[in-house]
Amino acid sequence: MAITDEELRRSARERVEARRGLVPHVLVFILVNAGLIAIWAWIQRGGFFWPGIILAAWGVGLIMHVWAAYFQRPVTSADVEREMERLRR
Protein backbone atom coordinates (compact mmCIF):
# COMPACT_ATOMS: atom_id res chain seq x y z
CA MET A 1 0.00 0.00 0.00
CA ALA A 2 1.40 3.38 -1.02
CA ILE A 3 1.43 6.50 1.07
CA THR A 4 -1.18 9.01 -0.02
CA ASP A 5 -0.27 12.60 -0.81
CA GLU A 6 -2.18 13.72 2.29
CA GLU A 7 -0.19 11.36 4.55
CA LEU A 8 3.05 12.48 2.92
CA ARG A 9 2.12 16.14 3.39
CA ARG A 10 1.25 15.56 7.07
CA SER A 11 4.53 13.73 7.68
CA ALA A 12 6.55 16.42 5.88
CA ARG A 13 4.84 19.16 7.88
CA GLU A 14 5.62 17.40 11.18
CA ARG A 15 9.29 17.11 10.25
CA VAL A 16 9.52 20.75 9.16
CA GLU A 17 7.92 21.85 12.44
CA ALA A 18 10.33 19.66 14.44
CA ARG A 19 13.33 21.11 12.60
CA ARG A 20 12.15 24.70 13.04
CA GLY A 21 11.56 24.10 16.74
CA LEU A 22 15.05 22.70 17.25
CA VAL A 23 16.99 25.99 17.10
CA PRO A 24 14.91 27.72 19.82
CA HIS A 25 15.15 24.55 21.92
CA VAL A 26 18.96 24.55 21.65
CA LEU A 27 19.18 28.27 22.42
CA VAL A 28 17.00 28.01 25.52
CA PHE A 29 18.96 24.92 26.62
CA ILE A 30 22.25 26.83 26.36
CA LEU A 31 21.03 30.04 27.99
CA VAL A 32 19.20 28.43 30.91
CA ASN A 33 21.96 25.95 31.67
CA ALA A 34 24.66 28.62 31.38
CA GLY A 35 22.68 30.66 33.91
CA LEU A 36 22.38 27.69 36.26
CA ILE A 37 26.10 26.99 35.99
CA ALA A 38 26.84 30.67 36.70
CA ILE A 39 24.60 30.54 39.81
CA TRP A 40 26.31 27.35 40.94
CA ALA A 41 29.78 28.85 40.42
CA TRP A 42 28.88 32.11 42.18
CA ILE A 43 27.07 30.64 45.19
CA GLN A 44 28.86 27.36 45.84
CA ARG A 45 32.30 28.04 44.37
CA GLY A 46 32.82 24.34 43.87
CA GLY A 47 31.16 21.43 45.61
CA PHE A 48 28.51 19.20 44.13
CA PHE A 49 27.81 20.13 40.50
CA TRP A 50 24.00 20.07 40.73
CA PRO A 51 23.46 21.73 37.30
CA GLY A 52 24.79 18.48 35.84
CA ILE A 53 21.54 16.75 36.79
CA ILE A 54 19.52 19.28 34.81
CA LEU A 55 21.99 19.23 31.91
CA ALA A 56 21.78 15.44 31.68
CA ALA A 57 17.99 15.21 31.94
CA TRP A 58 17.32 18.07 29.54
CA GLY A 59 20.08 16.81 27.24
CA VAL A 60 18.17 13.55 26.79
CA GLY A 61 15.12 15.53 25.69
CA LEU A 62 17.24 17.60 23.32
CA ILE A 63 18.75 14.46 21.78
CA MET A 64 15.24 13.04 21.28
CA HIS A 65 14.22 16.29 19.55
CA VAL A 66 17.20 15.99 17.17
CA TRP A 67 16.27 12.34 16.53
CA ALA A 68 12.66 13.24 15.71
CA ALA A 69 13.68 16.15 13.49
CA TYR A 70 16.38 14.45 11.43
CA PHE A 71 16.51 10.66 11.83
CA GLN A 72 13.09 9.23 12.65
CA ARG A 73 11.37 7.88 9.58
CA PRO A 74 7.59 8.04 9.26
CA VAL A 75 5.44 4.96 9.76
CA THR A 76 4.29 3.64 6.39
CA SER A 77 1.41 1.40 5.43
CA ALA A 78 3.97 -1.33 4.69
CA ASP A 79 5.24 -1.07 8.29
CA VAL A 80 1.69 -1.53 9.58
CA GLU A 81 1.08 -4.47 7.26
CA ARG A 82 4.32 -6.18 8.39
CA GLU A 83 3.35 -5.74 12.04
CA MET A 84 -0.15 -7.08 11.39
CA GLU A 85 1.36 -10.13 9.68
CA ARG A 86 3.73 -10.66 12.60
CA LEU A 87 0.84 -10.51 15.06
CA ARG A 88 -1.18 -13.02 13.03
CA ARG A 89 1.55 -15.67 13.47
DRENSERO-635372 format. One line per field, with one value per atom (N, C-alpha, C, O): residue number from 1; chain; atom name; x, y, z. Coordinates in Angstrom, 3 decimals, always signed. Each point is the difference from the previous one (the first is absolute). Example, Ala and Ser with C-alpha at 12.3 -4.5 7.8 and 13.67 -1.06 7.14 Angstrom:
<pts>
resi	c(1 / 1 / 1 / 1 / 2 / 2 / 2 / 2)
chain	c(A / A / A / A / A / A / A / A)
name	c(N / CA / C / O / N / CA / C / O)
u	c(+13.190 / -0.890 / +0.900 / +1.036 / -1.386 / +0.820 / -0.770 / +0.509)
v	c(-5.690 / +1.190 / +1.200 / -0.019 / +1.069 / +1.190 / +1.090 / +1.108)
w	c(+7.800 / +0.000 / +0.000 / +0.665 / -1.385 / +0.060 / +0.730 / +0.169)
</pts>
This chain:
<pts>
resi	c(1 / 1 / 1 / 1 / 2 / 2 / 2 / 2 / 3 / 3 / 3 / 3 / 4 / 4 / 4 / 4 / 5 / 5 / 5 / 5 / 6 / 6 / 6 / 6 / 7 / 7 / 7 / 7 / 8 / 8 / 8 / 8 / 9 / 9 / 9 / 9 / 10 / 10 / 10 / 10 / 11 / 11 / 11 / 11 / 12 / 12 / 12 / 12 / 13 / 13 / 13 / 13 / 14 / 14 / 14 / 14 / 15 / 15 / 15 / 15 / 16 / 16 / 16 / 16 / 17 / 17 / 17 / 17 / 18 / 18 / 18 / 18 / 19 / 19 / 19 / 19 / 20 / 20 / 20 / 20 / 21 / 21 / 21 / 21 / 22 / 22 / 22 / 22 / 23 / 23 / 23 / 23 / 24 / 24 / 24 / 24 / 25 / 25 / 25 / 25 / 26 / 26 / 26 / 26 / 27 / 27 / 27 / 27 / 28 / 28 / 28 / 28 / 29 / 29 / 29 / 29 / 30 / 30 / 30 / 30 / 31 / 31 / 31 / 31 / 32 / 32 / 32 / 32 / 33 / 33 / 33 / 33 / 34 / 34 / 34 / 34 / 35 / 35 / 35 / 35 / 36 / 36 / 36 / 36 / 37 / 37 / 37 / 37 / 38 / 38 / 38 / 38 / 39 / 39 / 39 / 39 / 40 / 40 / 40 / 40 / 41 / 41 / 41 / 41 / 42 / 42 / 42 / 42 / 43 / 43 / 43 / 43 / 44 / 44 / 44 / 44 / 45 / 45 / 45 / 45 / 46 / 46 / 46 / 46 / 47 / 47 / 47 / 47 / 48 / 48 / 48 / 48 / 49 / 49 / 49 / 49 / 50 / 50 / 50 / 50 / 51 / 51 / 51 / 51 / 52 / 52 / 52 / 52 / 53 / 53 / 53 / 53 / 54 / 54 / 54 / 54 / 55 / 55 / 55 / 55 / 56 / 56 / 56 / 56 / 57 / 57 / 57 / 57 / 58 / 58 / 58 / 58 / 59 / 59 / 59 / 59 / 60 / 60 / 60 / 60 / 61 / 61 / 61 / 61 / 62 / 62 / 62 / 62 / 63 / 63 / 63 / 63 / 64 / 64 / 64 / 64 / 65 / 65 / 65 / 65 / 66 / 66 / 66 / 66 / 67 / 67 / 67 / 67 / 68 / 68 / 68 / 68 / 69 / 69 / 69 / 69 / 70 / 70 / 70 / 70 / 71 / 71 / 71 / 71 / 72 / 72 / 72 / 72 / 73 / 73 / 73 / 73 / 74 / 74 / 74 / 74 / 75 / 75 / 75 / 75 / 76 / 76 / 76 / 76 / 77 / 77 / 77 / 77 / 78 / 78 / 78 / 78 / 79 / 79 / 79 / 79 / 80 / 80 / 80 / 80 / 81 / 81 / 81 / 81 / 82 / 82 / 82 / 82 / 83 / 83 / 83 / 83 / 84 / 84 / 84 / 84 / 85 / 85 / 85 / 85 / 86 / 86 / 86 / 86 / 87 / 87 / 87 / 87 / 88 / 88 / 88 / 88 / 89 / 89 / 89 / 89)
chain	c(A / A / A / A / A / A / A / A / A / A / A / A / A / A / A / A / A / A / A / A / A / A / A / A / A / A / A / A / A / A / A / A / A / A / A / A / A / A / A / A / A / A / A / A / A / A / A / A / A / A / A / A / A / A / A / A / A / A / A / A / A / A / A / A / A / A / A / A / A / A / A / A / A / A / A / A / A / A / A / A / A / A / A / A / A / A / A / A / A / A / A / A / A / A / A / A / A / A / A / A / A / A / A / A / A / A / A / A / A / A / A / A / A / A / A / A / A / A / A / A / A / A / A / A / A / A / A / A / A / A / A / A / A / A / A / A / A / A / A / A / A / A / A / A / A / A / A / A / A / A / A / A / A / A / A / A / A / A / A / A / A / A / A / A / A / A / A / A / A / A / A / A / A / A / A / A / A / A / A / A / A / A / A / A / A / A / A / A / A / A / A / A / A / A / A / A / A / A / A / A / A / A / A / A / A / A / A / A / A / A / A / A / A / A / A / A / A / A / A / A / A / A / A / A / A / A / A / A / A / A / A / A / A / A / A / A / A / A / A / A / A / A / A / A / A / A / A / A / A / A / A / A / A / A / A / A / A / A / A / A / A / A / A / A / A / A / A / A / A / A / A / A / A / A / A / A / A / A / A / A / A / A / A / A / A / A / A / A / A / A / A / A / A / A / A / A / A / A / A / A / A / A / A / A / A / A / A / A / A / A / A / A / A / A / A / A / A / A / A / A / A / A / A / A / A / A / A / A / A / A / A / A / A / A / A / A / A / A / A / A / A / A / A / A / A / A / A / A / A / A / A / A / A / A / A / A)
name	c(N / CA / C / O / N / CA / C / O / N / CA / C / O / N / CA / C / O / N / CA / C / O / N / CA / C / O / N / CA / C / O / N / CA / C / O / N / CA / C / O / N / CA / C / O / N / CA / C / O / N / CA / C / O / N / CA / C / O / N / CA / C / O / N / CA / C / O / N / CA / C / O / N / CA / C / O / N / CA / C / O / N / CA / C / O / N / CA / C / O / N / CA / C / O / N / CA / C / O / N / CA / C / O / N / CA / C / O / N / CA / C / O / N / CA / C / O / N / CA / C / O / N / CA / C / O / N / CA / C / O / N / CA / C / O / N / CA / C / O / N / CA / C / O / N / CA / C / O / N / CA / C / O / N / CA / C / O / N / CA / C / O / N / CA / C / O / N / CA / C / O / N / CA / C / O / N / CA / C / O / N / CA / C / O / N / CA / C / O / N / CA / C / O / N / CA / C / O / N / CA / C / O / N / CA / C / O / N / CA / C / O / N / CA / C / O / N / CA / C / O / N / CA / C / O / N / CA / C / O / N / CA / C / O / N / CA / C / O / N / CA / C / O / N / CA / C / O / N / CA / C / O / N / CA / C / O / N / CA / C / O / N / CA / C / O / N / CA / C / O / N / CA / C / O / N / CA / C / O / N / CA / C / O / N / CA / C / O / N / CA / C / O / N / CA / C / O / N / CA / C / O / N / CA / C / O / N / CA / C / O / N / CA / C / O / N / CA / C / O / N / CA / C / O / N / CA / C / O / N / CA / C / O / N / CA / C / O / N / CA / C / O / N / CA / C / O / N / CA / C / O / N / CA / C / O / N / CA / C / O / N / CA / C / O / N / CA / C / O / N / CA / C / O / N / CA / C / O / N / CA / C / O / N / CA / C / O / N / CA / C / O / N / CA / C / O / N / CA / C / O)
u	c(+0.846 / -0.846 / +0.890 / +0.928 / -1.208 / +0.791 / -0.497 / -1.149 / +2.027 / -0.348 / -0.751 / +0.425 / -1.527 / -0.763 / +0.700 / +0.839 / -1.198 / +0.574 / -0.317 / +0.825 / -2.028 / -0.392 / +0.862 / +0.419 / -0.156 / +0.860 / +1.432 / +0.658 / -0.188 / +1.337 / +0.109 / +1.001 / -2.019 / -0.019 / +0.010 / +0.721 / -1.523 / -0.071 / +1.354 / +0.467 / +0.154 / +1.303 / +1.068 / +0.815 / -0.833 / +0.966 / -0.191 / +0.974 / -2.219 / -0.275 / +0.512 / +0.579 / -0.788 / +0.481 / +1.514 / +0.534 / +0.158 / +1.464 / +0.500 / +0.976 / -1.636 / +0.388 / -0.202 / +0.853 / -1.985 / -0.264 / +1.027 / +0.440 / -0.057 / +0.996 / +1.354 / +0.703 / -0.335 / +1.283 / +0.001 / +0.993 / -2.106 / -0.072 / +0.001 / +0.509 / -1.065 / -0.029 / +1.309 / +0.180 / +0.736 / +1.256 / +0.912 / +0.585 / -0.449 / +0.897 / -0.424 / +0.852 / -2.127 / -0.386 / +0.236 / +0.380 / -0.600 / +0.225 / +1.471 / +0.307 / +0.602 / +1.433 / +0.396 / +0.767 / -1.279 / +0.340 / -0.460 / +0.755 / -1.962 / -0.511 / +0.809 / +0.322 / +0.006 / +0.822 / +1.330 / +0.409 / +0.250 / +1.301 / -0.134 / +0.752 / -1.699 / -0.147 / -0.387 / +0.605 / -1.599 / -0.445 / +1.104 / +0.280 / +0.343 / +1.029 / +1.256 / +0.665 / -0.335 / +1.115 / -0.320 / +0.869 / -2.106 / -0.421 / +0.074 / +0.456 / -0.895 / +0.070 / +1.440 / +0.315 / +0.552 / +1.412 / +0.612 / +0.807 / -1.182 / +0.504 / -0.465 / +0.782 / -2.044 / -0.513 / +0.762 / +0.404 / -0.209 / +0.750 / +1.416 / +0.470 / +0.205 / +1.378 / +0.074 / +0.947 / -1.933 / +0.008 / -0.344 / +0.632 / -1.626 / -0.464 / +0.855 / +0.431 / -0.184 / +0.684 / +1.512 / +0.717 / -0.230 / +1.442 / +0.638 / +0.987 / -1.579 / +0.469 / -1.059 / -1.153 / +1.517 / -0.957 / -0.742 / +0.424 / -1.543 / -0.788 / -0.516 / -0.591 / +0.813 / -0.416 / -1.449 / -0.259 / -0.685 / -1.413 / -0.559 / -0.962 / +1.503 / -0.522 / +0.193 / -0.678 / +1.598 / +0.222 / -1.228 / -0.223 / -0.572 / -1.228 / -0.967 / -0.593 / +0.444 / -0.905 / +0.545 / -0.750 / +2.054 / +0.624 / -0.230 / -0.335 / +0.514 / -0.164 / -1.452 / -0.276 / -0.645 / -1.413 / -0.514 / -0.650 / +0.940 / -0.449 / +0.726 / -0.573 / +1.834 / +0.773 / -0.637 / +0.021 / -0.590 / -0.702 / -1.172 / -0.209 / -0.551 / -1.122 / +0.460 / -0.647 / +1.762 / +0.544 / +0.458 / -0.225 / +0.861 / +0.417 / -1.215 / +0.036 / -1.106 / -1.222 / -0.611 / -0.556 / +0.654 / -0.507 / +0.806 / -0.572 / +1.890 / +0.855 / -0.358 / -0.088 / -0.117 / -0.370 / -1.300 / -0.085 / -0.922 / -1.305 / +0.092 / -0.690 / +1.528 / +0.089 / +0.793 / -0.303 / +1.322 / +0.892 / +0.125 / +0.370 / -0.664 / +0.301 / -1.208 / +0.033 / -1.081 / -1.162 / -0.740 / -0.327 / +0.071 / -0.726 / -1.488 / -0.357 / -0.495 / -1.439 / -0.477 / +0.598 / -1.669 / -0.608 / -0.757 / -0.811 / +1.082 / -0.660 / -1.062 / -0.066 / -0.743 / -1.007 / +0.671 / -0.520 / +1.670 / +0.738 / +0.461 / -0.021 / +0.435 / +0.390 / -1.176 / +0.158 / -1.322 / -1.207 / -0.368 / -0.345 / +0.417 / -0.313 / +0.952 / -0.441 / +1.754 / +0.974 / -0.305 / +0.082 / -0.427 / -0.316 / -1.274 / -0.077 / -0.914 / -1.237 / +0.287 / -0.544 / +1.399 / +0.370 / +0.747 / -0.223 / +1.091 / +0.751 / -0.946 / +0.180 / -1.177 / -0.946 / -0.919 / -0.476 / +0.230 / -0.851 / +0.662 / -0.688 / +2.018 / +0.731 / -0.058 / +0.565)
v	c(-1.185 / +1.185 / +1.246 / +0.106 / +0.807 / +1.217 / +1.082 / -0.012 / +0.922 / +1.134 / +1.008 / +0.314 / +0.186 / +1.000 / +1.349 / +0.219 / +0.678 / +1.346 / +0.712 / +0.748 / -0.985 / +0.641 / -0.491 / +0.793 / -2.102 / -0.556 / +0.518 / +0.309 / -0.219 / +0.509 / +1.467 / +0.411 / +0.370 / +1.416 / +0.159 / +0.845 / -1.657 / +0.074 / -0.349 / +0.679 / -1.730 / -0.433 / +1.072 / +0.297 / +0.271 / +1.047 / +1.221 / +0.604 / -0.242 / +1.159 / -0.232 / +0.903 / -2.105 / -0.323 / +0.110 / +0.503 / -0.971 / +0.068 / +1.430 / +0.377 / +0.424 / +1.409 / +0.724 / +0.780 / -1.041 / +0.636 / -0.432 / +0.820 / -2.090 / -0.491 / +0.653 / +0.356 / -0.196 / +0.639 / +1.479 / +0.514 / +0.173 / +1.421 / +0.215 / +1.012 / -1.938 / +0.117 / -0.364 / +0.265 / -0.864 / -0.445 / +1.165 / -0.028 / +1.032 / +1.120 / +0.739 / +0.245 / +0.121 / +0.625 / -0.922 / +0.466 / -1.759 / -0.954 / +0.005 / +0.019 / -0.037 / +0.013 / +1.312 / -0.009 / +1.132 / +1.293 / +0.113 / +0.467 / -0.880 / +0.038 / -0.955 / +0.336 / -1.508 / -0.964 / +0.643 / -0.093 / +0.737 / +0.622 / +1.150 / +0.070 / +0.820 / +1.167 / -0.373 / +0.489 / -1.343 / -0.382 / -0.748 / +0.293 / -1.249 / -0.778 / +0.828 / -0.226 / +1.173 / +0.903 / +0.836 / +0.226 / +0.229 / +0.749 / -0.849 / +0.474 / -1.715 / -0.888 / -0.286 / -0.059 / -0.117 / -0.229 / +1.249 / -0.104 / +1.279 / +1.251 / +0.142 / +0.396 / -0.716 / +0.052 / -0.981 / +0.342 / -1.555 / -1.005 / +0.491 / -0.125 / +0.682 / +0.458 / +1.183 / +0.108 / +0.770 / +1.198 / -0.326 / +0.519 / -1.372 / -0.296 / -1.068 / +0.182 / -1.279 / -1.108 / +0.035 / -0.524 / +1.116 / +0.052 / -1.393 / -0.196 / -0.728 / -1.384 / -0.859 / +0.416 / -1.578 / -0.892 / -0.817 / -0.125 / -0.428 / -0.855 / +0.785 / +1.067 / -1.591 / +0.672 / -0.365 / -0.825 / +1.439 / -0.310 / +0.397 / -0.629 / +1.633 / +0.258 / -1.182 / -0.091 / -0.808 / -1.171 / -0.894 / -0.643 / +0.602 / -0.800 / +0.568 / -0.742 / +2.051 / +0.659 / -0.112 / -0.270 / +0.477 / -0.143 / -1.399 / -0.143 / -0.878 / -1.374 / -0.293 / -0.544 / +0.903 / -0.297 / +0.762 / -0.577 / +1.858 / +0.813 / -0.406 / +0.049 / -0.450 / -0.447 / -1.204 / -0.108 / -0.800 / -1.152 / +0.480 / -0.489 / +1.446 / +0.551 / +0.681 / -0.110 / +0.812 / +0.677 / -1.013 / +0.198 / -1.270 / -1.050 / -0.635 / -0.291 / +0.076 / -0.571 / +0.959 / -0.440 / +1.743 / +0.989 / -0.077 / +0.025 / -0.116 / -0.136 / -1.281 / +0.003 / -1.094 / -1.274 / +0.153 / -0.412 / +1.007 / +0.151 / +0.920 / -0.218 / +1.230 / +0.974 / -0.513 / +0.355 / -1.193 / -0.349 / -1.489 / -0.346 / -0.537 / -1.409 / -0.926 / -1.059 / +1.421 / -0.872 / -0.041 / +1.038 / -2.235 / -0.108 / -0.192 / -0.591 / +1.076 / -0.132 / -1.452 / -0.809 / +0.508 / -1.326 / -0.092 / +0.868 / -1.919 / -0.183 / -1.091 / -0.729 / +0.640 / -1.060 / -1.363 / -0.957 / +0.860 / -1.267 / -0.408 / -1.184 / +2.154 / -0.299 / -0.586 / -0.977 / +1.566 / -0.470 / -1.397 / -0.865 / +0.645 / -1.322 / -1.065 / -1.091 / +1.394 / -0.949 / -0.328 / -1.159 / +2.159 / -0.227 / -0.827 / -0.878 / +1.156 / -0.789 / -1.459 / -0.904 / +0.677 / -1.370 / -0.684 / -1.180 / +1.902 / -0.566 / -0.380 / -1.040 / +1.867 / -0.295 / -1.172 / -0.697 / +0.479 / -1.124 / -1.337 / -0.996 / +0.957 / -1.271 / -0.510 / -1.052)
w	c(+0.000 / +0.000 / +0.000 / +0.802 / -1.680 / -0.141 / +0.956 / +0.443 / -0.151 / +0.843 / -0.860 / -1.112 / +1.621 / -0.745 / +0.098 / +0.873 / -1.781 / +0.026 / +1.309 / +0.523 / +0.004 / +1.261 / +1.168 / +0.843 / -0.798 / +1.051 / -0.142 / +0.993 / -2.225 / -0.257 / +0.408 / +0.589 / -0.898 / +0.370 / +1.519 / +0.530 / +0.176 / +1.457 / +0.615 / +0.915 / -1.419 / +0.493 / -0.257 / +0.872 / -2.067 / -0.347 / +0.891 / +0.449 / -0.196 / +0.858 / +1.420 / +0.605 / -0.070 / +1.343 / +0.087 / +0.988 / -2.020 / +0.012 / -0.128 / +0.649 / -1.481 / -0.130 / +1.334 / +0.423 / +0.234 / +1.293 / +1.049 / +0.805 / -0.807 / +0.957 / -0.252 / +0.946 / -2.211 / -0.324 / +0.364 / +0.515 / -0.783 / +0.343 / +1.509 / +0.480 / +0.258 / +1.449 / +0.669 / +1.188 / -1.925 / +0.581 / +0.389 / +1.083 / -1.916 / +0.297 / +1.274 / +0.855 / -0.690 / +1.276 / +1.191 / +1.074 / -1.249 / +1.082 / +0.411 / +1.192 / -2.160 / +0.289 / +0.674 / +0.962 / -1.455 / +0.593 / +1.447 / +0.853 / -0.571 / +1.370 / +0.879 / +1.139 / -1.649 / +0.727 / +0.414 / +1.157 / -2.105 / +0.273 / +1.000 / +0.972 / -1.206 / +0.873 / +1.425 / +0.955 / -0.803 / +1.340 / +0.739 / +1.162 / -1.825 / +0.678 / +0.288 / +1.011 / -1.878 / +0.294 / +1.236 / +0.841 / -0.732 / +1.186 / +1.260 / +1.041 / -1.123 / +1.168 / +0.403 / +1.188 / -2.165 / +0.303 / +0.625 / +0.924 / -1.415 / +0.582 / +1.459 / +0.864 / -0.595 / +1.375 / +0.881 / +1.112 / -1.607 / +0.752 / +0.310 / +1.130 / -2.139 / +0.180 / +0.964 / +0.778 / -0.827 / +0.840 / +1.456 / +0.920 / -0.719 / +1.356 / +0.676 / +1.139 / -1.820 / +0.653 / -0.158 / +0.852 / -1.896 / -0.274 / +0.135 / +0.709 / -1.400 / +0.066 / +0.667 / +0.112 / +0.321 / +0.634 / -1.038 / -1.149 / +1.587 / -0.877 / -1.203 / +0.158 / -1.349 / -1.239 / -0.313 / -0.875 / +1.589 / -0.171 / -1.370 / -0.440 / -0.264 / -1.352 / -0.955 / -1.023 / +1.357 / -0.840 / -0.100 / -1.025 / +2.088 / -0.019 / -1.036 / -0.783 / +0.790 / -0.951 / -1.419 / -0.938 / +0.782 / -1.318 / -0.572 / -1.176 / +1.996 / -0.478 / -0.369 / -1.069 / +1.953 / -0.259 / -1.218 / -0.871 / +0.815 / -1.125 / -1.276 / -1.088 / +1.224 / -1.155 / -0.683 / -1.226 / +2.025 / -0.572 / -0.852 / -1.110 / +1.633 / -0.767 / -1.277 / -1.041 / +1.126 / -1.178 / -1.048 / -1.194 / +1.631 / -0.931 / -0.671 / -1.195 / +1.948 / -0.586 / -1.024 / -1.006 / +1.258 / -0.954 / -1.298 / -1.089 / +1.203 / -1.196 / -0.752 / -1.228 / +1.963 / -0.629 / -0.788 / -1.157 / +1.791 / -0.656 / -1.218 / -0.996 / +1.071 / -1.087 / -1.201 / -1.139 / +1.388 / -1.099 / -0.320 / -1.122 / +2.062 / -0.227 / +0.026 / -0.626 / +1.321 / +0.102 / -1.332 / -0.574 / +0.099 / -1.260 / +0.295 / +1.019 / -1.886 / +0.249 / -0.120 / -0.709 / +1.407 / -0.077 / -1.322 / -0.322 / -0.434 / -1.291 / +0.113 / +0.989 / -2.006 / -0.057 / -0.025 / +0.574 / -1.233 / -0.053 / +1.399 / +0.339 / +0.471 / +1.385 / +0.770 / +0.732 / -0.895 / +0.689 / -0.481 / +0.804 / -2.096 / -0.554 / +0.539 / +0.361 / -0.300 / +0.537 / +1.461 / +0.407 / +0.370 / +1.409 / +0.150 / +0.860 / -1.690 / +0.033 / -0.333 / +0.633 / -1.628 / -0.390 / +1.141 / +0.269 / +0.388 / +1.123 / +1.136 / +0.633 / -0.373 / +1.071 / -0.343 / +0.896 / -2.169 / -0.420 / +0.271 / +0.219 / -0.230 / +0.178 / +1.398 / +0.297)
</pts>
